[in-house]
Amino acid sequence: MRLTKPLLGLAIGGTLGLLDGLSGFFEPSLAPLMASVITFSLLKGLVSGISIGYVSQKVHSLALGVLIGLGIAAFLSFLVVWHAGMTLFWDIMLPGMLLGVIVGFCTQKFGRSQPPAAPNHSAEQHKLR
């Protein structure tokens, strides 16, 4: 069973976003903000993943899919940086852009472009008559 590109992007993006947020436990200064860090990292991963997955349905080039993934994730990461402050620029941008590259690659390489077509039972039933 292969997932469609948007669902695969959602799954991988959410997982990587959650791991990115949980990595904040390695920075003691983030301890009072961990709920926000995890929540926004997860949301950023989910939105990036599903967006990259939908775009990957239209694009059929691995290189272009990776670049678009990088761009979408970089844009969303920059929105978080803008809200959090420029002192955290690289701490937010690098993991976000890496997420975009990974999701862009995976959706192009392993995702299914379209859901399977429903079988046409009317033609088979007509033959039986």
C-alpha positions, 0 to 999 in steps of 0.5 A: 500500500502506497500513500498519496503524495499529500498523505505521505508529506503529511506523515513525514512532515508531522513526524519530522516537525515533532522531532524538531520540536522535541529537540528543543529539550537540548537547549535549557533556555527553551524549557519555559517555552517547550509547549509552544516550541513543540506545537509550532514545530509540529504545525510547521511540519504538518503544513509544510508536508501537506503543501509539498505533497500537493505541489508534488502531485503537479511536478514530476521532477525529483530535483524540482520537487526537492527545490519546491519543498525547500522553498515552502519549508523555508518560507514557513520557517521564516514566518516562525523566525519573524514571530520568534525573533531573528536571534533564532534565525539559523536554529529555526531555518536550518531544521525547517529547510532540511525538513522541506528537502526530505519531504520533497524527496520522499513525496517525489520518490515514494508517493503515489500521484493519484488515488487508485481509480474505482473499478467500473462495475457497470461494464462487468455487470452488463457482460454478465447479462 
